[in-house]
């Protein structure tokens, strides 16, 4: 992940909230974030120190998992005592920060050559363009943003401006609201986090649950960390898996489990589902492990919903397995994905909290834990190479295809694509019969899970190290994982 000034601010807030919560001083010290992070001497990103602090207040409220606009002391009290408010969206706009983008979509630039034909004026159906001192101007009160002036200009002097958040959203879920700030249509949005990454002013952020989780840990609850398969590089390239386990135990987690075991469970059950349904009931099946992709199908290709696998995702499968083995377990998924926070709300019986790798790092830094400096805990992966390969390119489809072949000898025509734009195009192609595939693996993030918005390591580096981790796995195929077989037999694997 690129570490921008916005990233640094977000991590500073999360780190301080974690530190103060562990110390038991959150309510007394939360205002220190405002006056120590933003001072008269710190770099200025807004017009004045007061605006900086107003934006920071919004960011603190989001990090506390609450609506923006609440007094941060009161918000701290609520976060310490109340459970996570699951009615609030995960991705949201910081109203004080969303003030820098131009609202006008079309603009005449200095490239305007003052031509005599005035093709831009003649093409405008609303007479919104006028010439003043030989220079064309757009009256935005009249402009309907049809784009005909841009098309007509022989010099390309009229440009179209799209907000970065709008441009990043493949589903058209973001548009200027009545107050000219970015507005999200949650009926369309799948909360993939692309807009958060794209906003150059940090005006879009995600809600966190770190305060509520730390309170749960401090209460003495038996809290399990469920690490996504790409955990191997997230806390330093020289940090070993055993040190990562030790770091989470130092945070107060009772145990650390691999979600890759849940991936093996998903493969076993999904392969059987594939054999039961394809091609007798449906001509192709899609994966169900990426919640943003599932949301895309449900909200934007509803006629294909019956093609989505009904098998539980690795996160949910792993959570169910742990809770079946320990009725007192509190489960926390830790991974690169923001949308998993939405998926967890759908399966409260399996997953209690979700952290991104970034949030987990802030918890570690909050109490001064450096994983690379810790002695190693004993670690032996319980997952197969196939299960640990889920975040890699075509990892899911390859694992399912291998399991199907072992079960029946049949071959699977698997197709892989990543990025919501490509997923939309791929679904259209397979629906129209232009794509010869019987298994469609769609991942919402460009380059797949290793490039999730909550990841810490660069995807290329994660790809290399995860492949080494996979190659060293003693169990090669999901079908050979006895722990996964046991899990499938014990829990309900339906999504």
C-alpha positions in Angstrom: 0.0 0.0 0.0 1.2 3.5 -0.8 1.9 5.4 2.3 0.5 8.9 1.7 0.0 11.8 4.1 -3.6 10.7 4.4 -2.4 7.2 5.3 -0.2 8.6 8.0 -3.0 10.6 9.5 -5.4 7.7 9.5 -2.8 5.4 11.1 -1.9 8.1 13.7 -5.5 8.3 14.8 -6.0 4.6 14.9 -2.7 4.1 16.8 -3.5 6.7 19.4 -7.0 5.3 19.9 -5.6 1.8 20.4 -3.0 3.1 22.9 -5.4 5.1 24.9 -8.0 2.3 25.0 -5.5 -0.3 26.2 -4.3 2.2 28.8 -7.9 3.0 29.9 -7.4 6.7 29.2 -9.3 7.2 26.0 -12.0 9.6 27.3 -9.4 11.8 29.1 -6.9 11.8 26.2 -8.9 11.7 23.0 -8.6 15.5 22.6 -4.8 15.1 22.6 -5.2 13.7 19.1 -6.5 17.1 17.9 -3.9 19.2 19.6 -0.9 17.0 19.1 -1.5 15.7 15.6 -2.5 19.2 14.3 -0.5 22.1 15.6 0.5 25.5 14.3 3.8 24.0 13.1 2.5 20.8 11.4 2.1 20.8 7.6 -1.2 22.4 6.5 -3.5 20.5 4.2 -6.5 22.8 4.7 -7.0 26.5 4.9 -6.3 26.8 8.6 -5.7 24.9 11.8 -9.3 25.0 12.7 -10.4 23.3 9.5 -7.7 20.7 10.0 -9.1 19.9 13.4 -12.6 19.8 12.1 -11.6 17.2 9.5 -9.7 15.3 12.2 -12.8 15.2 14.4 -14.7 13.5 11.6 -11.8 11.0 11.2 -11.8 10.2 14.9 -15.6 9.6 14.9 -15.2 7.2 12.0 -12.3 5.4 13.7 -14.6 5.0 16.7 -17.2 3.4 14.5 -19.7 6.2 15.0 -21.4 8.9 12.9 -19.4 12.1 12.1 -20.4 15.2 13.9 -20.5 13.8 17.4 -18.4 15.4 20.2 -15.4 13.2 20.3 -15.5 12.8 24.1 -19.1 11.6 24.0 -18.2 9.4 21.0 -15.3 7.9 23.0 -17.7 7.1 25.9 -20.2 5.4 23.5 -17.4 3.4 21.8 -16.1 2.1 25.1 -19.5 1.0 26.4 -21.7 0.2 23.4 -21.4 -2.5 20.8 -20.5 -1.7 17.2 -23.4 0.1 15.4 -24.1 -2.2 12.5 -26.6 0.1 10.9 -24.0 2.6 9.9 -22.2 2.2 6.5 -18.6 1.0 6.6 -17.4 3.4 3.9 -18.5 7.0 4.4 -17.7 10.6 3.5 -16.1 12.9 5.9 -18.2 16.0 5.4 -15.6 18.5 6.6 -13.0 17.1 4.2 -15.1 16.9 1.0 -14.7 20.5 -0.1 -11.8 20.6 -2.6 -13.1 19.0 -5.8 -14.7 21.1 -8.5 -18.4 20.4 -8.9 -18.6 21.7 -12.5 -18.1 18.8 -14.9 -17.0 20.8 -18.0 -14.5 23.7 -18.1 -12.9 25.8 -20.8 -9.1 25.8 -20.6 -6.5 28.3 -21.8 -6.1 26.1 -24.9 -9.2 28.1 -26.3 -8.0 29.8 -29.5 -10.8 32.3 -29.8 -12.0 30.8 -33.1 -14.6 32.6 -35.2 -16.9 29.7 -35.8 -17.8 29.2 -32.1 -18.6 25.5 -32.6 -19.0 25.1 -28.9 -21.7 27.8 -28.7 -23.5 26.4 -31.7 -23.6 22.9 -30.3 -24.9 23.8 -26.8 -28.7 23.1 -26.6 -29.1 25.4 -23.6 -27.1 28.4 -24.7 -24.8 27.9 -21.8 -21.7 29.1 -23.6 -20.8 32.8 -24.1 -17.8 34.6 -25.5 -16.3 37.4 -23.4 -13.2 39.2 -24.6 -12.7 36.6 -27.3 -12.7 33.8 -24.7 -15.5 31.1 -24.3 -17.0 30.7 -20.9 -19.6 28.1 -19.6 -22.5 29.4 -17.5 -22.9 26.4 -15.1 -26.3 27.6 -14.0 -27.5 26.7 -17.5 -25.2 23.8 -18.3 -26.8 20.4 -18.4 -23.5 18.6 -18.7 -24.3 16.9 -22.0 -20.8 17.1 -23.3 -21.6 18.4 -26.8 -19.3 21.4 -26.4 -16.4 19.2 -25.6 -17.1 17.1 -28.7 -17.5 20.1 -30.9 -14.3 22.1 -29.9 -11.7 21.7 -32.7 -8.9 22.4 -30.3 -9.9 20.1 -27.4 -10.0 23.2 -25.2 -13.0 22.0 -23.2 -12.2 19.3 -20.7 -14.4 17.0 -18.7 -13.6 16.8 -15.0 -14.6 13.7 -13.0 -14.1 13.5 -9.3 -11.4 10.8 -8.5 -13.9 9.0 -6.2 -16.5 8.9 -9.0 -13.9 7.7 -11.5 -12.8 5.0 -9.2 -16.3 3.6 -8.6 -17.0 1.1 -11.3 -20.7 0.9 -10.3 -21.6 4.6 -10.4 -22.5 4.7 -6.7 -20.9 8.2 -6.1 -22.2 11.5 -7.3 -22.3 15.1 -6.0 -25.1 15.5 -3.4 -27.3 18.5 -2.8 -24.5 20.2 -0.7 -22.0 19.6 -3.6 -20.2 17.0 -1.4 -19.7 13.4 -2.6 -22.8 11.3 -1.9 -22.9 7.5 -1.9 -25.9 5.5 -3.1 -25.8 2.5 -0.7 -28.3 0.6 -2.9 -25.6 0.5 -5.6 -22.4 0.6 -3.5 -20.7 -2.7 -2.6 -18.3 -1.0 -0.1 -15.2 -2.3 -1.9 -13.1 0.7 -0.8 -11.9 1.8 -4.2 -13.2 5.4 -3.6 -11.4 5.6 -0.3 -8.1 4.8 -2.0 -8.8 7.2 -4.9 -9.8 10.3 -2.9 -6.7 12.6 -2.9 -8.0 14.6 0.0 -8.8 11.8 2.4 -12.5 12.7 2.4 -13.6 9.1 2.3 -12.8 6.7 5.1 -13.9 3.5 6.7 -15.4 2.9 10.1 -13.3 0.8 12.6 -14.1 -1.3 15.6 -10.7 -1.3 17.3 -11.9 0.4 20.4 -14.8 -2.0 20.9 -12.5 -5.0 20.1 -9.9 -3.9 22.6 -12.6 -3.5 25.3 -13.7 -7.1 24.5 -10.1 -8.3 24.8 -9.6 -6.4 28.1 -12.8 -8.0 29.5 -11.1 -11.4 29.5 -13.1 -12.8 26.6 -11.5 -15.7 24.6 -10.7 -13.8 21.4 -9.4 -15.6 18.3 -7.5 -13.9 15.5 -8.4 -15.4 12.1 -5.5 -14.4 9.8 -6.2 -14.2 6.0 -3.8 -16.2 3.9 -1.8 -13.1 2.7 -0.7 -12.4 6.3 2.8 -13.7 5.6 4.2 -10.4 4.4 2.0 -7.8 6.0 4.1 -7.1 9.2 7.5 -7.0 7.7 9.4 -9.0 5.1 11.7 -10.5 7.7 8.9 -11.2 10.2 8.2 -15.0 10.5 4.7 -16.5 10.9 5.6 -17.6 14.4 6.5 -14.0 15.3 3.2 -12.8 13.9 1.4 -15.3 16.1 3.4 -14.1 19.1 2.5 -10.4 18.3 -1.3 -11.1 18.3 -1.0 -13.0 21.5 0.8 -10.0 23.0 -2.2 -7.9 22.0 -4.3 -10.2 24.1 -5.7 -12.7 21.6 -6.1 -16.1 23.1 -5.2 -18.0 19.8 -4.4 -17.4 16.2 -5.9 -19.4 13.4 -5.5 -19.5 9.6 -8.4 -18.6 7.4 -6.7 -20.8 4.8 -8.1 -23.8 6.6 -11.5 -22.3 6.0 -10.5 -21.9 2.4 -9.9 -25.6 2.2 -13.3 -26.2 3.7 -14.8 -23.9 1.1 -13.0 -25.8 -1.7 -14.3 -29.2 -0.5 -17.9 -28.1 -0.2 -17.9 -25.9 -3.3 -16.5 -28.6 -5.5 -19.3 -30.9 -4.4 -21.8 -28.1 -5.1 -20.3 -27.6 -8.5 -20.7 -31.3 -9.4 -24.3 -31.2 -8.2 -25.3 -28.1 -10.2 -23.2 -27.8 -13.3 -24.4 -28.4 -15.9 -27.7 -30.0 -14.8 -29.1 -26.9 -13.0 -26.9 -24.0 -14.2 -24.4 -23.7 -17.0 -21.8 -22.0 -14.8 -21.1 -21.2 -11.2 -19.3 -18.3 -9.6 -17.2 -18.1 -6.4 -18.8 -16.6 -3.3 -15.6 -15.8 -1.3 -15.3 -12.2 -2.4 -18.2 -10.2 -0.7 -17.8 -7.2 -3.0 -18.1 -9.5 -6.1 -21.2 -11.2 -4.6 -22.6 -7.7 -3.9 -22.0 -6.8 -7.5 -24.0 -9.8 -8.8 -26.8 -9.3 -6.3 -27.2 -5.5 -7.0 -26.2 -5.2 -10.6 -26.8 -8.6 -12.2 -29.7 -10.0 -10.2 -30.6 -12.4 -13.0 -27.4 -14.3 -12.2 -27.8 -14.6 -8.5 -28.7 -18.3 -8.8 -25.2 -18.8 -10.3 -23.4 -17.7 -7.2 -22.1 -20.6 -5.1 -24.1 -21.1 -1.9 -20.9 -22.3 -0.1 -19.7 -20.2 2.9 -16.7 -18.0 2.3 -13.4 -19.1 4.0 -13.8 -16.4 6.6 -17.3 -17.6 7.6 -16.3 -21.3 7.4 -13.3 -20.7 9.7 -15.4 -18.7 12.1 -18.1 -21.4 12.3 -15.5 -24.1 12.8 -13.9 -22.2 15.7 -17.2 -21.5 17.4 -18.2 -25.2 17.0 -15.1 -26.2 18.8 -15.2 -23.4 21.4 -18.6 -22.0 22.3 -17.0 -19.1 24.2 -14.9 -18.0 21.2 -15.0 -14.4 20.0 -13.8 -14.4 16.4 -11.9 -11.6 14.6 -11.1 -11.8 10.9 -7.8 -10.0 10.1 -7.2 -9.4 6.4 -6.7 -6.9 3.5 -10.4 -6.5 2.8 -12.8 -3.7 3.9 -15.9 -5.4 2.5 -15.4 -8.3 4.9 -16.8 -5.9 7.5 -20.1 -6.0 5.6 -20.0 -9.8 5.2 -19.4 -10.2 8.9 -22.7 -8.4 9.7 -24.5 -11.0 7.6 -23.0 -13.8 9.6 -22.9 -12.7 13.3 -23.0 -16.3 14.4 -19.6 -16.9 12.8 -17.7 -13.6 12.9 -17.8 -11.0 15.7 -15.2 -8.4 14.4 -13.2 -7.6 11.3 -9.8 -5.8 11.2 -7.8 -4.9 8.2 -4.1 -5.6 8.4 -3.7 -1.8 8.7 -5.9 -1.6 11.8 -4.0 -4.6 13.3 -0.7 -2.8 12.7 -2.0 0.3 14.5 -3.1 -1.8 17.5 0.5 -3.3 17.6 2.1 0.1 17.3 -0.3 1.5 19.9 1.2 -0.6 22.6 4.7 -0.7 21.1 4.8 -4.2 19.8 7.3 -4.9 16.9 6.6 -8.4 15.6 10.0 -8.8 14.1 11.6 -8.4 17.5 9.6 -11.1 19.3 10.6 -14.7 19.9 8.8 -17.1 17.6 5.7 -19.0 18.8 5.5 -22.5 17.4 3.8 -22.4 14.0 2.9 -25.2 11.6 0.4 -24.4 8.9 -2.7 -26.5 9.1 -3.8 -25.4 5.6 -3.1 -26.9 2.2 -1.2 -25.2 -0.5 -4.5 -24.8 -2.4 -6.2 -23.1 0.6 -3.3 -20.7 1.1 -3.3 -19.9 -2.6 -6.8 -18.2 -2.5 -5.4 -14.6 -2.7 -3.2 -15.5 -5.7 -4.3 -15.1 -9.3 -6.9 -17.7 -10.1 -6.3 -19.3 -6.7 -9.9 -20.2 -6.0 -10.8 -21.5 -9.4 -7.6 -23.6 -9.5 -8.3 -25.1 -6.1 -11.9 -25.9 -7.0 -10.9 -27.4 -10.3 -8.3 -29.6 -8.6 -10.9 -30.8 -6.1 -13.5 -31.5 -8.7 -11.1 -33.5 -10.8 -10.1 -35.6 -7.7 -13.7 -36.2 -6.8 -15.0 -37.1 -10.2 -12.3 -37.0 -12.9 -14.2 -34.1 -14.5 -12.4 -31.0 -15.9 -13.5 -27.5 -14.9 -13.3 -24.6 -17.4 -12.3 -21.9 -15.0 -12.2 -18.2 -15.8 -10.6 -15.6 -13.6 -10.9 -11.8 -13.6 -10.3 -9.0 -11.1 -11.4 -5.5 -10.7 -15.1 -4.7 -10.7 -15.1 -3.2 -14.2 -13.6 -6.5 -15.6 -16.1 -8.5 -13.5 -19.0 -6.6 -15.0 -17.7 -7.2 -18.5 -16.9 -10.9 -17.8 -20.4 -11.6 -16.4 -21.9 -9.9 -19.4 -19.8 -12.0 -21.7 -20.6 -15.3 -20.0 -24.3 -14.5 -19.9 -24.3 -13.8 -23.6 -22.4 -17.1 -24.4 -19.3 -15.3 -25.5 -17.2 -16.8 -22.7 -16.6 -20.5 -22.6 -16.4 -21.2 -18.8 -18.1 -23.3 -16.3 -16.6 -21.7 -13.2 -16.3 -17.9 -13.0 -13.9 -16.5 -10.4 -14.4 -12.8 -9.8 -12.4 -10.6 -7.4 -13.3 -7.0 -6.8 -9.8 -5.7 -6.2 -7.4 -5.1 -9.0 -4.7 -7.9 -8.7 -7.0 -9.7 -6.3 -7.0 -10.0 -2.5 -3.3 -9.3 -2.2 -4.1 -5.8 -3.3 -7.0 -5.1 -0.9 -7.4 -1.6 0.5 -6.5 -2.7 4.0 -3.2 -4.5 2.9 0.2 -3.2 4.1 2.6 -4.9 1.7 2.9 -4.2 -2.0 1.0 -6.9 -4.0 4.0 -7.9 -6.1 6.0 -8.6 -2.9 3.1 -10.5 -1.3 2.7 -12.5 -4.4 6.4 -13.7 -4.3 6.4 -14.5 -0.6 3.0 -16.1 -0.5 4.0 -18.5 -3.3 7.1 -19.5 -1.3 4.8 -20.1 1.7 2.5 -22.2 -0.5 5.3 -24.2 -2.0 6.5 -25.2 1.5 3.1 -26.4 2.7 3.2 -30.1 3.7 -0.4 -30.6 2.5 -0.8 -29.9 -1.2 -4.5 -30.3 -2.0 -7.6 -29.2 -0.1 -9.0 -32.8 -0.5 -6.1 -34.1 1.6 -6.6 -31.7 4.5 -8.2 -33.8 7.3 -8.7 -30.7 9.5 -10.8 -29.2 6.7 -12.7 -32.4 6.2 -13.5 -32.5 9.9 -14.7 -28.9 9.7 -17.0 -29.5 6.8 -18.6 -32.4 8.6 -19.1 -30.4 11.8 -20.6 -27.1 10.6 -23.2 -25.7 8.2 -21.3 -24.8 5.1 -24.2 -23.0 3.4 -23.8 -19.3 2.7 
